[in-house]
Amino acid sequence: MTSYSRQDVLRILQISCRQLQGWERAGLILQQQSYSFQDLGQLRTLRVLREEAVPAASIRDSIVAMKAVAGMANPLLEACLVRTGTRIAFRHCGAIVDPIRRQLLFDFERLDRQGRMGSILSPSAGFEPEPLRRPGSGGLRSVQDQFLAAVQAEEAGEKLRAITLYNEILKLDPSYAAAYINLGTILFHQRNFFLAEELYRRATEVDEGYVLAFFDLGNVLDELQRPDESIAAYRQAVALSPRYADAHYNLALAYERKGERRQALRHWQAYIKLDQCGPWAEHARSQIRKLLSQEKLSIAGRATGFIPPRKGTAALELVNQIS
Protein backbone atom coordinates (compact mmCIF):
# COMPACT_ATOMS: atom_id res chain seq x y z
CA MET A 1 0.00 0.00 0.00
CA THR A 2 1.48 3.36 -1.05
CA SER A 3 -1.21 5.65 0.35
CA TYR A 4 -3.46 5.71 3.38
CA SER A 5 -6.90 7.25 3.86
CA ARG A 6 -7.79 9.36 6.89
CA GLN A 7 -9.60 6.38 8.37
CA ASP A 8 -6.51 4.22 7.83
CA VAL A 9 -4.40 6.78 9.68
CA LEU A 10 -6.83 6.98 12.61
CA ARG A 11 -6.92 3.21 12.88
CA ILE A 12 -3.16 2.59 12.54
CA LEU A 13 -2.09 5.33 14.94
CA GLN A 14 -5.07 4.85 17.27
CA ILE A 15 -5.85 8.53 17.40
CA SER A 16 -9.19 10.30 17.18
CA CYS A 17 -10.46 12.40 14.30
CA ARG A 18 -10.45 15.36 16.68
CA GLN A 19 -6.74 14.87 17.43
CA LEU A 20 -5.86 14.79 13.75
CA GLN A 21 -7.91 17.90 13.07
CA GLY A 22 -6.24 19.64 16.00
CA TRP A 23 -2.78 18.93 14.58
CA GLU A 24 -3.92 20.29 11.23
CA ARG A 25 -5.31 23.47 12.81
CA ALA A 26 -2.06 23.92 14.75
CA GLY A 27 -0.12 23.78 11.49
CA LEU A 28 1.79 20.62 12.43
CA ILE A 29 0.67 18.75 9.32
CA LEU A 30 -1.18 19.67 6.15
CA GLN A 31 -4.84 18.77 5.88
CA GLN A 32 -5.30 16.04 3.27
CA GLN A 33 -7.42 13.03 2.44
CA SER A 34 -4.62 10.69 1.40
CA TYR A 35 -1.36 10.13 3.29
CA SER A 36 1.97 8.65 2.20
CA PHE A 37 4.13 6.33 4.28
CA GLN A 38 6.31 9.34 5.14
CA ASP A 39 3.25 11.26 6.31
CA LEU A 40 2.41 8.32 8.54
CA GLY A 41 5.88 8.47 10.09
CA GLN A 42 5.50 12.18 10.76
CA LEU A 43 2.11 11.65 12.38
CA ARG A 44 3.52 8.88 14.56
CA THR A 45 6.22 11.27 15.78
CA LEU A 46 3.60 13.94 16.54
CA ARG A 47 1.55 11.43 18.52
CA VAL A 48 4.56 10.54 20.69
CA LEU A 49 5.38 14.21 21.32
CA ARG A 50 1.83 15.04 22.31
CA GLU A 51 1.65 12.00 24.59
CA GLU A 52 4.73 13.40 26.35
CA ALA A 53 2.88 16.71 26.84
CA VAL A 54 5.11 18.73 24.50
CA PRO A 55 2.96 21.78 23.58
CA ALA A 56 1.76 21.88 19.98
CA ALA A 57 2.96 25.47 19.60
CA SER A 58 6.44 24.46 20.80
CA ILE A 59 6.56 21.62 18.26
CA ARG A 60 5.49 23.97 15.46
CA ASP A 61 8.01 26.67 16.42
CA SER A 62 10.85 24.12 16.59
CA ILE A 63 9.95 22.65 13.20
CA VAL A 64 9.85 26.10 11.56
CA ALA A 65 13.15 27.08 13.18
CA MET A 66 14.84 23.83 12.14
CA LYS A 67 13.77 24.34 8.54
CA ALA A 68 15.37 27.78 8.65
CA VAL A 69 18.70 26.88 10.28
CA ALA A 70 19.30 23.47 8.70
CA GLY A 71 17.57 23.74 5.34
CA MET A 72 15.45 20.66 6.02
CA ALA A 73 12.18 20.16 4.20
CA ASN A 74 10.71 17.96 6.93
CA PRO A 75 12.68 17.85 10.20
CA LEU A 76 10.32 15.31 11.78
CA LEU A 77 11.42 12.79 9.15
CA GLU A 78 14.97 13.86 8.35
CA ALA A 79 16.29 14.05 11.93
CA CYS A 80 15.85 12.29 15.26
CA LEU A 81 14.07 14.18 18.00
CA VAL A 82 15.56 14.96 21.41
CA ARG A 83 13.34 16.24 24.24
CA THR A 84 14.80 19.33 25.96
CA GLY A 85 12.31 20.37 28.62
CA THR A 86 9.31 21.96 26.93
CA ARG A 87 11.15 22.28 23.60
CA ILE A 88 12.48 19.76 21.13
CA ALA A 89 15.94 19.55 19.58
CA PHE A 90 17.08 17.49 16.62
CA ARG A 91 19.91 14.95 16.48
CA HIS A 92 21.48 14.66 13.07
CA CYS A 93 24.88 13.69 11.62
CA GLY A 94 26.89 13.90 14.83
CA ALA A 95 25.31 16.98 16.34
CA ILE A 96 22.33 18.01 18.42
CA VAL A 97 20.70 21.25 17.32
CA ASP A 98 18.30 23.34 19.38
CA PRO A 99 16.85 25.38 16.51
CA ILE A 100 15.07 27.93 18.70
CA ARG A 101 18.28 28.84 20.55
CA ARG A 102 20.46 28.04 17.47
CA GLN A 103 22.78 26.07 19.72
CA LEU A 104 24.86 23.23 18.29
CA LEU A 105 26.10 20.54 20.69
CA PHE A 106 28.33 17.54 20.16
CA ASP A 107 26.38 14.28 20.14
CA PHE A 108 28.18 12.12 22.70
CA GLU A 109 25.41 9.51 22.66
CA ARG A 110 26.03 8.98 18.95
CA LEU A 111 29.80 8.83 19.49
CA ASP A 112 29.32 6.17 22.15
CA ARG A 113 27.18 4.11 19.78
CA GLN A 114 29.86 4.41 17.11
CA GLY A 115 32.45 3.11 19.55
CA ARG A 116 30.30 0.10 20.41
CA MET A 117 28.88 -0.67 16.98
CA GLY A 118 31.51 0.60 14.56
CA SER A 119 28.95 2.37 12.37
CA ILE A 120 25.54 3.94 12.56
CA LEU A 121 22.58 3.08 10.37
CA SER A 122 20.37 6.12 9.88
CA PRO A 123 17.52 6.73 7.43
CA SER A 124 18.95 10.19 6.86
CA ALA A 125 22.61 9.24 6.59
CA GLY A 126 22.98 10.89 3.20
CA PHE A 127 21.70 14.28 4.35
CA GLU A 128 24.25 16.78 5.68
CA PRO A 129 22.65 19.79 7.32
CA GLU A 130 24.91 22.65 8.30
CA PRO A 131 22.91 24.37 11.00
CA LEU A 132 25.25 27.16 11.96
CA ARG A 133 26.75 28.08 8.62
CA ARG A 134 26.06 31.49 7.20
CA PRO A 135 25.19 31.88 3.49
CA GLY A 136 28.05 33.09 1.36
CA SER A 137 30.81 32.03 3.74
CA GLY A 138 33.61 29.93 2.37
CA GLY A 139 35.52 27.05 3.92
CA LEU A 140 33.06 26.51 6.73
CA ARG A 141 33.16 22.74 6.69
CA SER A 142 36.48 22.84 8.54
CA VAL A 143 35.11 25.55 10.84
CA GLN A 144 32.15 23.37 11.76
CA ASP A 145 34.51 20.45 12.42
CA GLN A 146 36.57 22.69 14.68
CA PHE A 147 33.46 23.81 16.49
CA LEU A 148 32.48 20.22 17.24
CA ALA A 149 36.03 19.53 18.42
CA ALA A 150 35.88 22.59 20.68
CA VAL A 151 32.60 21.45 22.21
CA GLN A 152 34.06 17.98 22.75
CA ALA A 153 37.15 19.47 24.46
CA GLU A 154 34.95 21.67 26.63
CA GLU A 155 32.78 18.77 27.75
CA ALA A 156 35.91 16.72 28.49
CA GLY A 157 37.14 19.47 30.83
CA GLU A 158 39.90 20.66 28.49
CA LYS A 159 38.98 24.33 28.84
CA LEU A 160 42.26 25.80 27.55
CA ARG A 161 42.10 23.69 24.39
CA ALA A 162 38.46 24.67 23.89
CA ILE A 163 39.33 28.36 24.27
CA THR A 164 42.13 27.99 21.72
CA LEU A 165 39.81 26.28 19.23
CA TYR A 166 37.04 28.86 19.64
CA ASN A 167 39.53 31.69 19.08
CA GLU A 168 40.83 29.95 15.94
CA ILE A 169 37.25 29.60 14.67
CA LEU A 170 36.60 33.31 15.18
CA LYS A 171 39.78 34.19 13.27
CA LEU A 172 38.61 32.05 10.36
CA ASP A 173 35.00 33.24 10.53
CA PRO A 174 34.32 36.36 12.65
CA SER A 175 30.58 35.90 12.05
CA TYR A 176 30.36 32.46 13.73
CA ALA A 177 27.98 33.49 16.50
CA ALA A 178 27.90 30.14 18.33
CA ALA A 179 31.66 30.32 18.93
CA TYR A 180 31.25 33.74 20.60
CA ILE A 181 28.54 32.25 22.82
CA ASN A 182 30.49 29.15 23.89
CA LEU A 183 33.71 31.07 24.47
CA GLY A 184 31.80 33.70 26.42
CA THR A 185 30.20 31.01 28.57
CA ILE A 186 33.59 29.52 29.50
CA LEU A 187 34.73 32.98 30.57
CA PHE A 188 31.44 33.58 32.38
CA HIS A 189 32.02 30.49 34.53
CA GLN A 190 35.55 31.74 35.18
CA ARG A 191 33.88 34.95 36.42
CA ASN A 192 35.52 37.00 33.68
CA PHE A 193 32.24 38.86 33.24
CA PHE A 194 33.49 41.88 31.30
CA LEU A 195 35.08 39.81 28.53
CA ALA A 196 32.08 37.47 28.50
CA GLU A 197 29.81 40.50 28.00
CA GLU A 198 31.94 41.62 25.06
CA LEU A 199 31.66 38.21 23.41
CA TYR A 200 27.91 37.93 23.98
CA ARG A 201 27.36 41.41 22.55
CA ARG A 202 29.41 40.47 19.51
CA ALA A 203 27.15 37.44 19.01
CA THR A 204 24.04 39.67 19.07
CA GLU A 205 25.65 41.94 16.49
CA VAL A 206 26.60 39.23 13.98
CA ASP A 207 23.24 37.45 14.37
CA GLU A 208 20.42 39.71 15.53
CA GLY A 209 18.01 36.78 15.67
CA TYR A 210 20.16 34.64 17.98
CA VAL A 211 17.93 34.15 21.02
CA LEU A 212 20.58 32.52 23.20
CA ALA A 213 22.96 35.45 22.67
CA PHE A 214 20.49 37.89 24.22
CA PHE A 215 19.65 35.46 27.03
CA ASP A 216 23.31 34.98 27.95
CA LEU A 217 23.92 38.70 27.66
CA GLY A 218 21.12 39.23 30.17
CA ASN A 219 22.77 36.74 32.53
CA VAL A 220 26.15 38.45 32.50
CA LEU A 221 24.62 41.92 32.86
CA ASP A 222 22.72 40.61 35.86
CA GLU A 223 26.00 39.44 37.39
CA LEU A 224 27.46 42.89 36.71
CA GLN A 225 24.49 44.39 38.60
CA ARG A 226 23.16 46.35 35.63
CA PRO A 227 19.48 45.43 35.99
CA ASP A 228 17.98 47.73 33.35
CA GLU A 229 20.35 46.46 30.66
CA SER A 230 19.81 42.89 31.83
CA ILE A 231 16.03 43.23 31.57
CA ALA A 232 16.37 44.75 28.09
CA ALA A 233 18.42 41.75 26.94
CA TYR A 234 15.96 39.24 28.41
CA ARG A 235 13.05 41.13 26.85
CA GLN A 236 14.72 40.86 23.45
CA ALA A 237 15.16 37.10 23.95
CA VAL A 238 11.44 36.79 24.77
CA ALA A 239 10.51 38.98 21.78
CA LEU A 240 12.49 36.67 19.47
CA SER A 241 11.15 33.50 21.10
CA PRO A 242 7.99 34.06 23.19
CA ARG A 243 8.04 30.41 24.31
CA TYR A 244 11.57 30.58 25.74
CA ALA A 245 10.74 29.53 29.30
CA ASP A 246 14.19 30.24 30.80
CA ALA A 247 14.07 33.84 29.58
CA HIS A 248 10.67 34.36 31.24
CA TYR A 249 12.05 32.86 34.47
CA ASN A 250 15.11 35.12 34.60
CA LEU A 251 13.07 38.13 33.55
CA ALA A 252 10.67 37.50 36.43
CA LEU A 253 13.60 37.34 38.86
CA ALA A 254 15.06 40.55 37.47
CA TYR A 255 11.77 42.42 37.81
CA GLU A 256 11.37 41.16 41.38
CA ARG A 257 14.79 42.49 42.30
CA LYS A 258 13.73 45.89 40.96
CA GLY A 259 10.50 45.77 42.94
CA GLU A 260 8.33 45.66 39.81
CA ARG A 261 5.97 43.01 41.11
CA ARG A 262 3.32 43.24 38.39
CA GLN A 263 5.88 42.66 35.64
CA ALA A 264 7.44 39.82 37.61
CA LEU A 265 4.02 38.20 38.08
CA ARG A 266 3.37 38.34 34.34
CA HIS A 267 6.55 36.44 33.52
CA TRP A 268 6.16 33.90 36.34
CA GLN A 269 2.75 33.10 34.90
CA ALA A 270 4.21 32.83 31.39
CA TYR A 271 6.87 30.46 32.72
CA ILE A 272 4.50 27.96 34.33
CA LYS A 273 2.47 27.78 31.13
CA LEU A 274 5.62 26.56 29.40
CA ASP A 275 7.10 24.41 32.19
CA GLN A 276 4.46 22.88 34.44
CA CYS A 277 6.48 20.43 36.52
CA GLY A 278 9.77 20.24 38.36
CA PRO A 279 11.48 22.41 41.01
CA TRP A 280 11.63 25.56 38.87
CA ALA A 281 7.90 25.36 38.16
CA GLU A 282 7.21 24.92 41.88
CA HIS A 283 9.35 27.96 42.66
CA ALA A 284 7.47 29.97 40.03
CA ARG A 285 4.14 28.96 41.57
CA SER A 286 5.31 29.93 45.04
CA GLN A 287 6.39 33.34 43.73
CA ILE A 288 3.00 33.80 42.06
CA ARG A 289 1.21 33.02 45.33
CA LYS A 290 3.45 35.44 47.21
CA LEU A 291 2.98 38.25 44.69
CA LEU A 292 -0.78 37.77 44.52
CA SER A 293 -0.98 37.99 48.32
CA GLN A 294 0.82 41.35 48.10
CA GLU A 295 -1.37 42.72 45.31
CA LYS A 296 -4.61 43.96 46.93
CA LEU A 297 -7.46 45.19 44.73
CA SER A 298 -10.45 46.94 46.20
CA ILE A 299 -13.58 48.53 44.75
CA ALA A 300 -13.40 52.33 45.00
CA GLY A 301 -17.12 52.90 44.50
CA ARG A 302 -20.34 51.07 43.61
CA ALA A 303 -23.38 52.52 41.90
CA THR A 304 -26.82 52.06 43.50
CA GLY A 305 -28.24 50.98 40.15
CA PHE A 306 -27.08 49.94 36.72
CA ILE A 307 -25.30 52.71 34.82
CA PRO A 308 -24.26 51.86 31.22
CA PRO A 309 -20.49 52.27 30.98
CA ARG A 310 -19.08 54.98 28.79
CA LYS A 311 -17.01 53.93 25.83
CA GLY A 312 -13.58 52.77 26.97
CA THR A 313 -14.47 52.67 30.69
CA ALA A 314 -15.53 49.93 33.06
CA ALA A 315 -18.66 49.88 35.23
CA LEU A 316 -16.52 49.37 38.34
CA GLU A 317 -13.29 51.21 38.89
CA LEU A 318 -10.47 49.20 40.44
CA VAL A 319 -7.77 50.92 42.42
CA ASN A 320 -4.44 49.21 42.97
CA GLN A 321 -3.23 49.34 46.55
CA ILE A 322 0.33 48.16 46.72
CA SER A 323 1.59 47.67 50.24
C-alpha positions in Angstrom: 0.0 0.0 0.0 1.5 3.4 -1.0 -1.2 5.6 0.3 -3.5 5.7 3.4 -6.9 7.2 3.9 -7.8 9.4 6.9 -9.6 6.4 8.4 -6.5 4.2 7.8 -4.4 6.8 9.7 -6.8 7.0 12.6 -6.9 3.2 12.9 -3.2 2.6 12.5 -2.1 5.3 14.9 -5.1 4.8 17.3 -5.9 8.5 17.4 -9.2 10.3 17.2 -10.5 12.4 14.3 -10.4 15.4 16.7 -6.7 14.9 17.4 -5.9 14.8 13.8 -7.9 17.9 13.1 -6.2 19.6 16.0 -2.8 18.9 14.6 -3.9 20.3 11.2 -5.3 23.5 12.8 -2.1 23.9 14.8 -0.1 23.8 11.5 1.8 20.6 12.4 0.7 18.7 9.3 -1.2 19.7 6.1 -4.8 18.8 5.9 -5.3 16.0 3.3 -7.4 13.0 2.4 -4.6 10.7 1.4 -1.4 10.1 3.3 2.0 8.6 2.2 4.1 6.3 4.3 6.3 9.3 5.1 3.3 11.3 6.3 2.4 8.3 8.5 5.9 8.5 10.1 5.5 12.2 10.8 2.1 11.6 12.4 3.5 8.9 14.6 6.2 11.3 15.8 3.6 13.9 16.5 1.6 11.4 18.5 4.6 10.5 20.7 5.4 14.2 21.3 1.8 15.0 22.3 1.7 12.0 24.6 4.7 13.4 26.3 2.9 16.7 26.8 5.1 18.7 24.5 3.0 21.8 23.6 1.8 21.9 20.0 3.0 25.5 19.6 6.4 24.5 20.8 6.6 21.6 18.3 5.5 24.0 15.5 8.0 26.7 16.4 10.8 24.1 16.6 9.9 22.7 13.2 9.8 26.1 11.6 13.2 27.1 13.2 14.8 23.8 12.1 13.8 24.3 8.5 15.4 27.8 8.7 18.7 26.9 10.3 19.3 23.5 8.7 17.6 23.7 5.3 15.5 20.7 6.0 12.2 20.2 4.2 10.7 18.0 6.9 12.7 17.9 10.2 10.3 15.3 11.8 11.4 12.8 9.1 15.0 13.9 8.3 16.3 14.1 11.9 15.8 12.3 15.3 14.1 14.2 18.0 15.6 15.0 21.4 13.3 16.2 24.2 14.8 19.3 26.0 12.3 20.4 28.6 9.3 22.0 26.9 11.1 22.3 23.6 12.5 19.8 21.1 15.9 19.6 19.6 17.1 17.5 16.6 19.9 14.9 16.5 21.5 14.7 13.1 24.9 13.7 11.6 26.9 13.9 14.8 25.3 17.0 16.3 22.3 18.0 18.4 20.7 21.2 17.3 18.3 23.3 19.4 16.9 25.4 16.5 15.1 27.9 18.7 18.3 28.8 20.5 20.5 28.0 17.5 22.8 26.1 19.7 24.9 23.2 18.3 26.1 20.5 20.7 28.3 17.5 20.2 26.4 14.3 20.1 28.2 12.1 22.7 25.4 9.5 22.7 26.0 9.0 18.9 29.8 8.8 19.5 29.3 6.2 22.2 27.2 4.1 19.8 29.9 4.4 17.1 32.4 3.1 19.5 30.3 0.1 20.4 28.9 -0.7 17.0 31.5 0.6 14.6 28.9 2.4 12.4 25.5 3.9 12.6 22.6 3.1 10.4 20.4 6.1 9.9 17.5 6.7 7.4 19.0 10.2 6.9 22.6 9.2 6.6 23.0 10.9 3.2 21.7 14.3 4.3 24.2 16.8 5.7 22.6 19.8 7.3 24.9 22.6 8.3 22.9 24.4 11.0 25.2 27.2 12.0 26.7 28.1 8.6 26.1 31.5 7.2 25.2 31.9 3.5 28.0 33.1 1.4 30.8 32.0 3.7 33.6 29.9 2.4 35.5 27.0 3.9 33.1 26.5 6.7 33.2 22.7 6.7 36.5 22.8 8.5 35.1 25.5 10.8 32.2 23.4 11.8 34.5 20.4 12.4 36.6 22.7 14.7 33.5 23.8 16.5 32.5 20.2 17.2 36.0 19.5 18.4 35.9 22.6 20.7 32.6 21.5 22.2 34.1 18.0 22.7 37.1 19.5 24.5 35.0 21.7 26.6 32.8 18.8 27.7 35.9 16.7 28.5 37.1 19.5 30.8 39.9 20.7 28.5 39.0 24.3 28.8 42.3 25.8 27.6 42.1 23.7 24.4 38.5 24.7 23.9 39.3 28.4 24.3 42.1 28.0 21.7 39.8 26.3 19.2 37.0 28.9 19.6 39.5 31.7 19.1 40.8 30.0 15.9 37.3 29.6 14.7 36.6 33.3 15.2 39.8 34.2 13.3 38.6 32.1 10.4 35.0 33.2 10.5 34.3 36.4 12.7 30.6 35.9 12.1 30.4 32.5 13.7 28.0 33.5 16.5 27.9 30.1 18.3 31.7 30.3 18.9 31.3 33.7 20.6 28.5 32.2 22.8 30.5 29.2 23.9 33.7 31.1 24.5 31.8 33.7 26.4 30.2 31.0 28.6 33.6 29.5 29.5 34.7 33.0 30.6 31.4 33.6 32.4 32.0 30.5 34.5 35.5 31.7 35.2 33.9 35.0 36.4 35.5 37.0 33.7 32.2 38.9 33.2 33.5 41.9 31.3 35.1 39.8 28.5 32.1 37.5 28.5 29.8 40.5 28.0 31.9 41.6 25.1 31.7 38.2 23.4 27.9 37.9 24.0 27.4 41.4 22.6 29.4 40.5 19.5 27.2 37.4 19.0 24.0 39.7 19.1 25.7 41.9 16.5 26.6 39.2 14.0 23.2 37.5 14.4 20.4 39.7 15.5 18.0 36.8 15.7 20.2 34.6 18.0 17.9 34.2 21.0 20.6 32.5 23.2 23.0 35.5 22.7 20.5 37.9 24.2 19.6 35.5 27.0 23.3 35.0 27.9 23.9 38.7 27.7 21.1 39.2 30.2 22.8 36.7 32.5 26.2 38.5 32.5 24.6 41.9 32.9 22.7 40.6 35.9 26.0 39.4 37.4 27.5 42.9 36.7 24.5 44.4 38.6 23.2 46.3 35.6 19.5 45.4 36.0 18.0 47.7 33.4 20.3 46.5 30.7 19.8 42.9 31.8 16.0 43.2 31.6 16.4 44.8 28.1 18.4 41.8 26.9 16.0 39.2 28.4 13.1 41.1 26.8 14.7 40.9 23.4 15.2 37.1 24.0 11.4 36.8 24.8 10.5 39.0 21.8 12.5 36.7 19.5 11.2 33.5 21.1 8.0 34.1 23.2 8.0 30.4 24.3 11.6 30.6 25.7 10.7 29.5 29.3 14.2 30.2 30.8 14.1 33.8 29.6 10.7 34.4 31.2 12.1 32.9 34.5 15.1 35.1 34.6 13.1 38.1 33.5 10.7 37.5 36.4 13.6 37.3 38.9 15.1 40.6 37.5 11.8 42.4 37.8 11.4 41.2 41.4 14.8 42.5 42.3 13.7 45.9 41.0 10.5 45.8 42.9 8.3 45.7 39.8 6.0 43.0 41.1 3.3 43.2 38.4 5.9 42.7 35.6 7.4 39.8 37.6 4.0 38.2 38.1 3.4 38.3 34.3 6.6 36.4 33.5 6.2 33.9 36.3 2.7 33.1 34.9 4.2 32.8 31.4 6.9 30.5 32.7 4.5 28.0 34.3 2.5 27.8 31.1 5.6 26.6 29.4 7.1 24.4 32.2 4.5 22.9 34.4 6.5 20.4 36.5 9.8 20.2 38.4 11.5 22.4 41.0 11.6 25.6 38.9 7.9 25.4 38.2 7.2 24.9 41.9 9.3 28.0 42.7 7.5 30.0 40.0 4.1 29.0 41.6 5.3 29.9 45.0 6.4 33.3 43.7 3.0 33.8 42.1 1.2 33.0 45.3 3.5 35.4 47.2 3.0 38.3 44.7 -0.8 37.8 44.5 -1.0 38.0 48.3 0.8 41.3 48.1 -1.4 42.7 45.3 -4.6 44.0 46.9 -7.5 45.2 44.7 -10.5 46.9 46.2 -13.6 48.5 44.7 -13.4 52.3 45.0 -17.1 52.9 44.5 -20.3 51.1 43.6 -23.4 52.5 41.9 -26.8 52.1 43.5 -28.2 51.0 40.1 -27.1 49.9 36.7 -25.3 52.7 34.8 -24.3 51.9 31.2 -20.5 52.3 31.0 -19.1 55.0 28.8 -17.0 53.9 25.8 -13.6 52.8 27.0 -14.5 52.7 30.7 -15.5 49.9 33.1 -18.7 49.9 35.2 -16.5 49.4 38.3 -13.3 51.2 38.9 -10.5 49.2 40.4 -7.8 50.9 42.4 -4.4 49.2 43.0 -3.2 49.3 46.5 0.3 48.2 46.7 1.6 47.7 50.2 
